[in-house]
Amino acid sequence: QVQVVESGGDSVQAGGSLRLSCVVSGYSTNTICMGWFRQAPGKEREGVAAIYTGGHKTYYADSVKGRFTISQENGKNTAYLQMNSLKPEDTAMYYCATEGGPCTELEAYGYNFWGQGTQVTVSS
């Protein structure tokens, strides 16, 4: 059974940084896609970043390019989201999700397994 566990959410001031972690277990392969999504109250879920562990290909939403970096721990189904220059509009519940094989980029429909989420709050 595939499990997805996120951690690292916190409250920070604008301009600060956070690093989120995502650990996926239960896959028989380590070439998977791992993505980060976020959802703020009253807003639709938004794809933030994704990485295909088979080729290190990455995808980013325009709203986070240059500020967020997704990376993986080699040989493990573990991914990180380094978030710098945080803004109040980054406040949301952040979810890690995974799908076997290459990423359907930041389209949520392609991701089969989801974590419970970790809260990120950025104050001005």
DSSP file with accessible surface (Angstrom, degrees, kcal/mol):
  #  RESIDUE AA STRUCTURE BP1 BP2  ACC     N-H-->O    O-->H-N    N-H-->O    O-->H-N    TCO  KAPPA ALPHA  PHI   PSI    X-CA   Y-CA   Z-CA
    1    1 A Q              0   0  202      0, 0.0     2,-0.3     0, 0.0    26,-0.1   0.000 360.0 360.0 360.0 129.2    0.0    0.0    0.0
    2    2 A V        -     0   0   22     24,-0.2     2,-0.4    22,-0.1    24,-0.2  -0.588 360.0-172.1 -80.1 132.5    1.4    3.4   -1.0
    3    3 A Q  E     -A   25   0A 111     22,-2.7    22,-2.4    -2,-0.3     2,-0.4  -0.975   9.6-161.4-125.6 144.5    1.7    6.0    1.7
    4    4 A V  E     -A   24   0A  14     -2,-0.4     2,-0.5   110,-0.3   112,-0.4  -0.992   9.3-176.9-126.7 125.3    2.6    9.6    1.4
    5    5 A V  E     -A   23   0A  89     18,-2.2    18,-2.4    -2,-0.4     2,-0.3  -0.983   3.9-167.6-129.9 122.1    3.7   11.6    4.4
    6    6 A E  E     +A   22   0A  19     -2,-0.5     2,-0.3    16,-0.2    16,-0.2  -0.737  11.4 166.5-102.3 157.4    4.5   15.3    4.4
    7    7 A S  E     +A   21   0A  63     14,-2.0    14,-2.8    -2,-0.3   111,-0.1  -0.967  39.5  71.6-157.1 166.8    6.2   17.4    7.0
    8    8 A G        +     0   0   34      1,-0.3    11,-0.3    -2,-0.3    14,-0.0   0.303  53.2 142.7 109.2  -7.3    7.9   20.8    7.5
    9    9 A G        +     0   0   25     12,-0.1    -1,-0.3    85,-0.1     2,-0.3  -0.313  20.5 144.1 -66.2 151.3    4.9   23.2    7.5
   10   10 A D        -     0   0   98    109,-0.1   111,-2.4   108,-0.1     2,-0.5  -0.945  50.6 -86.0-167.1 179.9    5.1   26.1    9.9
   11   11 A S  E     +d  121   0B  81     -2,-0.3     2,-0.3   109,-0.2   111,-0.2  -0.935  50.1 163.0-105.9 128.9    4.3   29.8   10.4
   12   12 A V  E     -d  122   0B  28    109,-2.7   111,-2.6    -2,-0.5     2,-0.2  -0.910  36.5-104.8-138.9 165.4    6.9   32.3    9.1
   13   13 A Q  E >   -d  123   0B 145     -2,-0.3     3,-2.2   109,-0.2   111,-0.2  -0.551  53.5 -79.2 -88.6 157.1    7.1   35.9    8.3
   14   14 A A  T 3  S+     0   0   49    109,-2.8    73,-0.2     1,-0.3    -1,-0.1  -0.260 120.0  30.6 -54.5 138.6    7.1   37.3    4.7
   15   15 A G  T 3  S+     0   0   54     71,-3.2    70,-0.6     1,-0.3    -1,-0.3   0.243  98.0 117.1  92.7 -12.0   10.5   36.9    3.2
   16   16 A G    <   -     0   0   24     -3,-2.2    70,-2.3    70,-0.2     2,-0.3  -0.085  56.5-124.7 -81.2-175.9   11.3   33.8    5.2
   17   17 A S        +     0   0   62     67,-0.2     2,-0.3    68,-0.2    67,-0.2  -0.929  20.7 179.7-132.7 153.3   12.0   30.3    4.1
   18   18 A L  E     - B   0  83A  21     65,-2.2    65,-3.5    -2,-0.3     2,-0.5  -0.978  16.3-146.3-145.4 154.8   10.7   26.8    4.8
   19   19 A R  E     - B   0  82A 127     -2,-0.3     2,-0.3   -11,-0.3    63,-0.2  -0.983  13.6-160.0-125.5 120.7   11.6   23.3    3.6
   20   20 A L  E     - B   0  81A   0     61,-2.6    61,-2.5    -2,-0.5     2,-0.3  -0.747   6.4-154.6 -95.1 147.0    8.9   20.8    3.2
   21   21 A S  E     -AB   7  80A  23    -14,-2.8   -14,-2.0    -2,-0.3     2,-0.4  -0.915   7.7-169.0-121.6 148.7    9.6   17.0    3.0
   22   22 A a  E     -AB   6  79A   0     57,-2.4    57,-2.4    -2,-0.3     2,-0.5  -0.988   0.7-169.6-139.0 125.8    7.7   14.2    1.4
   23   23 A V  E     -AB   5  78A  73    -18,-2.4   -18,-2.2    -2,-0.4     2,-0.5  -0.974   4.5-165.4-118.0 125.9    8.3   10.5    2.0
   24   24 A V  E     +A    4   0A   8     53,-2.9     2,-0.3    -2,-0.5    53,-0.3  -0.940  10.8 178.0-110.8 131.0    6.6    8.0   -0.2
   25   25 A S  E     +A    3   0A  52    -22,-2.4   -22,-2.7    -2,-0.5     3,-0.1  -0.909  51.5  48.6-128.4 157.3    6.6    4.3    0.8
   26   26 A G  S    S+     0   0   54      1,-0.4     2,-0.3    -2,-0.3   -24,-0.2   0.316  71.6 123.0 100.6  -7.7    5.0    1.2   -0.7
   27   27 A Y        -     0   0   50    -24,-0.1    -1,-0.4     1,-0.1    50,-0.1  -0.672  54.3-148.3 -84.3 145.9    6.1    1.6   -4.3
   28   28 A S  S    S+     0   0  131     -2,-0.3     2,-0.3    -3,-0.1    -1,-0.1   0.517  83.1  53.0 -87.3  -5.6    8.1   -1.2   -5.8
   29   29 A T        -     0   0   53      1,-0.0    -2,-0.1     2,-0.0     3,-0.0  -0.894  65.4-150.2-125.2 155.7   10.0    1.3   -8.0
   30   30 A N  S    S+     0   0   83     -2,-0.3     2,-0.7     1,-0.1    45,-0.2   0.111  77.7  91.8-111.3  21.1   11.9    4.4   -7.3
   31   31 A T        +     0   0   54     23,-0.1    70,-1.3    22,-0.1     2,-0.3  -0.806  61.3 126.8-110.0  88.3   11.1    6.1  -10.6
   32   32 A I  E     -E  100   0C   0     -2,-0.7    21,-3.0    68,-0.2     2,-0.5  -0.816  60.8-107.2-132.2 171.8    8.0    7.9   -9.8
   33   33 A b  E     -EF  99  52C   0     66,-3.1    66,-1.8    -2,-0.3     2,-0.5  -0.895  28.7-169.3-103.3 135.5    6.6   11.4  -10.0
   34   34 A M  E     -EF  98  51C   0     17,-2.6    17,-2.4    -2,-0.5     2,-0.3  -0.995  11.3-179.1-126.0 126.5    6.3   13.4   -6.8
   35   35 A G  E     -EF  97  50C   0     62,-3.2    62,-2.6    -2,-0.5     2,-0.5  -0.894  21.9-140.8-128.0 155.2    4.4   16.6   -6.8
   36   36 A W  E     +EF  96  49C   0     13,-3.6    12,-3.1    -2,-0.3    13,-1.5  -0.964  22.7 176.4-114.2 132.3    3.4   19.4   -4.4
   37   37 A F  E     -EF  95  47C   2     58,-3.0    58,-3.3    -2,-0.5     2,-0.3  -0.874   9.2-159.1-125.8 160.7    0.0   21.0   -4.5
   38   38 A R  E     -EF  94  46C  16      8,-2.5     8,-3.1    -2,-0.3     2,-0.4  -0.985   7.0-167.6-142.2 153.6   -1.5   23.7   -2.3
   39   39 A Q  E     -E   93   0C  81     54,-2.1    54,-2.3    -2,-0.3     6,-0.1  -0.951   5.6-162.7-144.3 121.0   -5.0   24.9   -1.4
   40   40 A A    >   -     0   0   22      4,-0.4     3,-2.4    -2,-0.4    52,-0.1  -0.673  45.4 -78.1 -95.8 155.3   -5.9   28.0    0.4
   41   41 A P  T 3  S+     0   0  124      0, 0.0    -1,-0.1     0, 0.0     3,-0.1  -0.278 118.2   8.0 -55.2 129.8   -9.3   28.5    2.0
   42   42 A G  T 3  S+     0   0   95      1,-0.2     2,-0.3    -3,-0.1    -3,-0.0   0.497 113.0 100.3  78.8   3.2  -11.9   29.4   -0.6
   43   43 A K  S <  S-     0   0  134     -3,-2.4    -1,-0.2     1,-0.0     2,-0.1  -0.823  75.3-102.9-120.3 161.4   -9.5   28.7   -3.5
   44   44 A E        -     0   0  173     -2,-0.3    -4,-0.4     1,-0.1     2,-0.1  -0.406  47.6 -89.6 -77.0 156.4   -9.0   25.9   -5.9
   45   45 A R        -     0   0  120     -6,-0.1     2,-0.4    -2,-0.1    -6,-0.2  -0.422  46.6-157.5 -65.0 139.9   -6.1   23.4   -5.5
   46   46 A E  E     -F   38   0C  68     -8,-3.1    -8,-2.5    -2,-0.1     2,-0.3  -0.971  15.9-125.9-127.3 132.6   -3.0   24.6   -7.3
   47   47 A G  E     +F   37   0C  13     -2,-0.4   -10,-0.3    59,-0.3    59,-0.1  -0.619  29.4 175.6 -73.9 134.3   -0.1   22.6   -8.6
   48   48 A V  E     -     0   0C   0    -12,-3.1    13,-2.5     1,-0.4     2,-0.3   0.829  55.1 -23.3-107.8 -53.7    3.1   24.1   -7.3
   49   49 A A  E     -FG  36  60C   0    -13,-1.5   -13,-3.6    11,-0.2    -1,-0.4  -0.985  52.4-170.3-160.7 154.9    6.0   21.9   -8.3
   50   50 A A  E     -FG  35  59C   0      9,-2.0     9,-2.3    -2,-0.3     2,-0.4  -0.988   4.1-162.0-150.0 155.9    6.8   18.3   -9.4
   51   51 A I  E     -FG  34  58C   4    -17,-2.4   -17,-2.6    -2,-0.3     2,-0.7  -0.999  15.1-143.3-142.1 136.4    9.8   16.1  -10.0
   52   52 A Y  E >>> -FG  33  57C  52      5,-2.5     4,-2.0    -2,-0.4     3,-1.3  -0.897  12.3-157.0 -97.5 114.7   10.2   12.9  -11.9
   53   53 A T  T 345S+     0   0    9    -21,-3.0    22,-0.2    -2,-0.7    -1,-0.1   0.693  85.9  67.0 -69.8 -16.6   12.7   10.8  -10.0
   54   54 A G  T 345S+     0   0   38    -22,-0.3    -1,-0.3     1,-0.2   -23,-0.1   0.749 125.6   5.7 -74.1 -24.4   13.6    8.7  -13.0
   55   55 A G  T <45S-     0   0   48     -3,-1.3    -2,-0.2     2,-0.1    -1,-0.2   0.329  94.6-116.9-141.5   6.4   15.1   11.7  -14.9
   56   56 A H  T  <5 +     0   0  103     -4,-2.0     2,-0.2     1,-0.2    -3,-0.2   0.651  56.4 160.4  64.0  16.7   15.1   14.6  -12.4
   57   57 A K  E   < -G   52   0C 124     -5,-0.6    -5,-2.5    -6,-0.0     2,-0.3  -0.533  21.8-160.0 -71.2 136.8   12.8   16.5  -14.7
   58   58 A T  E     -G   51   0C  55     -2,-0.2     2,-0.3    -7,-0.2    -7,-0.2  -0.833  14.0-163.0-121.9 156.5   11.1   19.3  -12.8
   59   59 A Y  E     -G   50   0C  38     -9,-2.3    -9,-2.0    -2,-0.3     2,-0.4  -0.991   9.3-172.6-136.0 143.1    8.0   21.4  -13.2
   60   60 A Y  E     -G   49   0C  56     -2,-0.3   -11,-0.2   -11,-0.2     2,-0.2  -0.992  25.8-119.3-138.4 145.2    7.0   24.7  -11.5
   61   61 A A    >>  -     0   0   14    -13,-2.5     3,-1.7    -2,-0.4     4,-1.0  -0.537  32.6-119.4 -72.6 148.1    4.0   26.9  -11.4
   62   62 A D  T 34 S+     0   0  133      1,-0.3     3,-0.5     2,-0.2    -1,-0.1   0.843 110.8  64.7 -57.8 -33.2    4.7   30.4  -12.7
   63   63 A S  T 34 S+     0   0   50      1,-0.2    -1,-0.3     3,-0.0   -15,-0.1   0.662 112.0  32.6 -68.7 -15.0    3.8   31.8   -9.3
   64   64 A V  T X> S+     0   0    0     -3,-1.7     4,-2.4   -16,-0.2     3,-2.3   0.465  82.4 127.5-120.9  -4.1    6.7   30.1   -7.6
   65   65 A K  T 3< S+     0   0  121     -4,-1.0     4,-0.1    -3,-0.5    -3,-0.0  -0.294  81.3  16.4 -58.1 134.3    9.4   30.0  -10.2
   66   66 A G  T 34 S+     0   0   87      2,-0.4    -1,-0.3     1,-0.1     3,-0.1   0.265 126.5  57.9  86.6 -12.8   12.7   31.5   -8.9
   67   67 A R  T <4 S+     0   0   27     -3,-2.3    17,-2.1     1,-0.2     2,-0.4   0.696  99.3  51.5-115.1 -36.8   11.5   31.1   -5.3
   68   68 A F  E  <  -C   83   0A   4     -4,-2.4    -2,-0.4    15,-0.2     2,-0.4  -0.836  59.9-168.4-107.2 146.5   10.7   27.5   -4.8
   69   69 A T  E     -C   82   0A  74     13,-2.5    13,-3.2    -2,-0.4     2,-0.4  -0.993   6.3-157.0-135.0 127.4   13.0   24.5   -5.6
   70   70 A I  E     +C   81   0A   7     -2,-0.4     2,-0.3    11,-0.2    11,-0.2  -0.829  22.4 165.2-101.2 140.5   11.9   20.9   -5.7
   71   71 A S  E     -C   80   0A  50      9,-2.1     9,-2.6    -2,-0.4     2,-0.3  -0.929  23.1-136.9-146.6 168.5   14.6   18.2   -5.3
   72   72 A Q  E     -C   79   0A  28     -2,-0.3     2,-0.7     7,-0.2     7,-0.2  -0.911  20.7-118.0-127.9 158.6   14.8   14.5   -4.5
   73   73 A E    >   -     0   0   64      5,-2.4     3,-2.2    -2,-0.3     5,-0.5  -0.869  47.7-109.4 -94.2 118.7   17.0   12.4   -2.3
   74   74 A N  T 3  S+     0   0  121     -2,-0.7     3,-0.1     1,-0.3    -1,-0.0  -0.190  96.3   7.3 -56.1 132.6   18.9   10.1   -4.7
   75   75 A G  T 3  S+     0   0   59      1,-0.2     2,-0.3   -22,-0.2    -1,-0.3   0.426 115.4  88.5  80.2  -1.2   17.8    6.5   -4.6
   76   76 A K  S <  S-     0   0  116     -3,-2.2     2,-1.8     2,-0.2    -3,-0.3  -0.935  82.8-120.5-128.8 152.0   14.9    7.2   -2.3
   77   77 A N  S    S+     0   0   21     -2,-0.3   -53,-2.9   -53,-0.3     2,-0.4  -0.449  74.9 120.2 -85.9  63.0   11.3    8.2   -2.8
   78   78 A T  E     -B   23   0A  15     -2,-1.8    -5,-2.4    -5,-0.5     2,-0.3  -0.997  38.9-177.1-130.4 131.9   11.8   11.3   -0.9
   79   79 A A  E     -BC  22  72A   0    -57,-2.4   -57,-2.4    -2,-0.4     2,-0.3  -0.940   9.0-154.7-130.8 154.5   11.3   14.8   -2.2
   80   80 A Y  E     -BC  21  71A  36     -9,-2.6    -9,-2.1    -2,-0.3     2,-0.5  -0.931   6.9-154.7-126.6 149.1   11.8   18.3   -0.8
   81   81 A L  E     -BC  20  70A   0    -61,-2.5   -61,-2.6    -2,-0.3     2,-0.6  -0.936  11.9-161.7-123.6 105.3   10.3   21.6   -1.5
   82   82 A Q  E     -BC  19  69A  61    -13,-3.2   -13,-2.5    -2,-0.5     2,-0.6  -0.798   9.5-166.3 -86.5 120.7   12.6   24.5   -0.6
   83   83 A M  E     +BC  18  68A   0    -65,-3.5   -65,-2.2    -2,-0.6     2,-0.3  -0.946  10.9 173.9-116.3 115.1   10.5   27.7   -0.3
   84   84 A N        +     0   0   57    -17,-2.1   -67,-0.2    -2,-0.6   -68,-0.2  -0.743  59.2  24.0-114.9 164.7   12.3   31.0   -0.2
   85   85 A S  S    S-     0   0   69    -70,-0.6    -1,-0.2    -2,-0.3   -68,-0.2   0.907  84.5-159.7  48.9  48.6   11.1   34.6   -0.3
   86   86 A L        -     0   0    2    -70,-2.3   -71,-3.2    -3,-0.2   -70,-0.2  -0.259   7.5-158.7 -64.9 145.7    7.8   33.5    1.0
   87   87 A K    >   -     0   0   86    -73,-0.2     3,-2.5   -72,-0.1     4,-0.3  -0.859  31.6-110.4-120.7 156.2    4.8   35.8    0.5
   88   88 A P  G >  S+     0   0   51      0, 0.0     3,-1.9     0, 0.0    34,-0.4   0.852 117.6  63.6 -54.9 -32.5    1.5   35.9    2.4
   89   89 A E  G 3  S+     0   0  121      1,-0.3   -49,-0.1   -49,-0.0    -3,-0.0   0.573  88.8  69.1 -71.9  -6.0   -0.2   34.6   -0.7
   90   90 A D  G <  S+     0   0    1     -3,-2.5    -1,-0.3    32,-0.0     2,-0.2   0.527  71.4 120.1 -82.9  -6.8    1.8   31.4   -0.3
   91   91 A T    <   +     0   0   37     -3,-1.9     2,-0.3    -4,-0.3    30,-0.2  -0.408  41.3 106.5 -61.8 125.4   -0.3   30.6    2.8
   92   92 A A  E    S- H   0 120C   2     28,-2.2    28,-2.6    -2,-0.2     2,-0.5  -0.965  75.9 -78.7-178.6 169.7   -2.1   27.3    2.2
   93   93 A M  E     -EH  39 119C  55    -54,-2.3   -54,-2.1    -2,-0.3     2,-0.5  -0.834  48.7-147.5 -85.0 128.4   -2.3   23.7    3.1
   94   94 A Y  E     -EH  38 118C   0     24,-2.8    24,-2.3    -2,-0.5     2,-0.4  -0.876  13.8-166.8-104.7 129.8    0.5   22.0    1.1
   95   95 A Y  E     -E   37   0C  57    -58,-3.3   -58,-3.0    -2,-0.5     2,-0.4  -0.925  12.1-147.3-117.5 139.4   -0.1   18.4   -0.1
   96   96 A a  E     +E   36   0C   0     -2,-0.4    19,-2.5   -60,-0.2     2,-0.3  -0.833  23.9 178.1 -98.6 141.4    2.4   15.9   -1.5
   97   97 A A  E     -EI  35 114C   0    -62,-2.6   -62,-3.2    -2,-0.4     2,-0.3  -0.961   8.8-160.1-141.1 158.7    1.1   13.5   -4.2
   98   98 A T  E     -EI  34 113C   0     15,-2.4    15,-1.9    -2,-0.3    14,-1.3  -0.973   9.9-177.0-143.1 152.7    2.6   10.8   -6.3
   99   99 A E  E     -E   33   0C  15    -66,-1.8   -66,-3.1    -2,-0.3     2,-0.2  -0.983  36.3-104.6-142.6 149.0    2.0    8.8   -9.4
  100  100 A G  E    S+E   32   0C  38     -2,-0.3   -68,-0.2   -68,-0.2   -70,-0.0  -0.504  84.9   2.9 -72.2 138.3    4.0    6.0  -10.9
  101  101 A G  S    S-     0   0   20    -70,-1.3    -2,-0.2    -2,-0.2   -48,-0.2  -0.275 113.2  -4.1  85.6-169.7    6.1    6.9  -13.9
  102  102 A P  S    S-     0   0   87      0, 0.0   -69,-0.2     0, 0.0     2,-0.1  -0.130  82.5 -95.7 -58.6 157.4    6.6   10.3  -15.6
  103  103 A b        -     0   0   15    -71,-0.1     2,-0.3     1,-0.1     3,-0.1  -0.409   7.7-141.5 -76.2 143.9    4.7   13.3  -14.3
  104  104 A T    >   -     0   0   41      1,-0.4     3,-2.3     3,-0.2     6,-0.2  -0.351  54.8-119.2 -86.8  45.1    1.4   14.6  -15.7
  105  105 A E  T 3  S-     0   0  116     -2,-0.3    -1,-0.4     1,-0.3   -46,-0.1  -0.203  71.1 -25.5  49.6-121.8    3.2   17.8  -14.9
  106  106 A L  T 3  S+     0   0   36     -3,-0.1     2,-0.7   -59,-0.1   -59,-0.3   0.035  99.0 124.4-111.6  29.0    1.0   19.8  -12.4
  107  107 A E    X   -     0   0  108     -3,-2.3     3,-1.6     1,-0.2     4,-0.3  -0.786  51.2-153.1 -90.3 116.2   -2.3   18.2  -13.3
  108  108 A A  G >  S+     0   0   22     -2,-0.7     3,-1.8     1,-0.3    -1,-0.2   0.795  86.0  72.4 -62.0 -28.5   -3.8   16.8  -10.1
  109  109 A Y  G 3  S+     0   0  183      1,-0.3    -1,-0.3    -5,-0.1    -2,-0.0   0.764  92.2  58.4 -61.7 -23.2   -5.9   14.2  -12.0
  110  110 A G  G <  S+     0   0    9     -3,-1.6     2,-0.5    -6,-0.2    -1,-0.3   0.630  85.9  90.2 -82.0 -10.8   -2.7   12.2  -12.8
  111  111 A Y    <   -     0   0    9     -3,-1.8   -12,-0.2    -4,-0.3     3,-0.1  -0.757  51.2-174.7 -96.2 126.7   -1.7   11.7   -9.2
  112  112 A N        +     0   0  104    -14,-1.3     2,-0.4    -2,-0.5   -13,-0.2   0.772  64.9  44.6 -91.7 -30.8   -3.0    8.6   -7.5
  113  113 A F  E     -I   98   0C  77    -15,-1.9   -15,-2.4  -110,-0.1     2,-0.3  -0.971  63.7-172.4-126.8 137.0   -1.8    8.9   -3.9
  114  114 A W  E     -I   97   0C  71     -2,-0.4  -110,-0.3   -17,-0.2   -17,-0.2  -0.920  16.0-132.8-129.9 148.8   -2.0   11.9   -1.6
  115  115 A G        -     0   0    7    -19,-2.5  -110,-0.2    -2,-0.3     3,-0.1  -0.260  33.5-104.7 -86.9-178.7   -0.7   12.9    1.8
  116  116 A Q        -     0   0  170   -112,-0.4  -111,-0.1     1,-0.2   -21,-0.1   0.623  63.3-115.9 -83.8 -16.9   -2.7   14.5    4.6
  117  117 A G        -     0   0   21    -21,-0.1     2,-0.4   -24,-0.1   -22,-0.2   0.009  14.5-123.0 101.4 154.3   -1.1   17.9    4.1
  118  118 A T  E     -H   94   0C  21    -24,-2.3   -24,-2.8  -111,-0.1     2,-0.3  -0.997  28.0-120.8-137.6 133.7    1.1   20.3    6.0
  119  119 A Q  E     -H   93   0C  81     -2,-0.4     2,-0.5   -26,-0.2   -26,-0.2  -0.592  22.5-171.2 -84.5 132.2    0.1   23.9    6.8
  120  120 A V  E     -H   92   0C   0    -28,-2.6   -28,-2.2    -2,-0.3     2,-0.5  -0.988   5.6-177.1-119.0 124.2    2.2   26.8    5.7
  121  121 A T  E     -d   11   0B  49   -111,-2.4  -109,-2.7    -2,-0.5     2,-0.5  -0.991   5.2-169.9-125.0 125.3    1.3   30.2    7.0
  122  122 A V  E     -d   12   0B   5     -2,-0.5     2,-0.3   -34,-0.4  -109,-0.2  -0.966   8.6-159.9-118.3 119.6    3.1   33.4    5.9
  123  123 A S  E      d   13   0B  56   -111,-2.6  -109,-2.8    -2,-0.5    -2,-0.0  -0.729 360.0 360.0-101.4 149.3    2.4   36.6    7.8
  124  124 A S              0   0  135     -2,-0.3    -1,-0.1  -111,-0.2   -37,-0.0  -0.352 360.0 360.0 -88.0 360.0    3.1   40.1    6.5
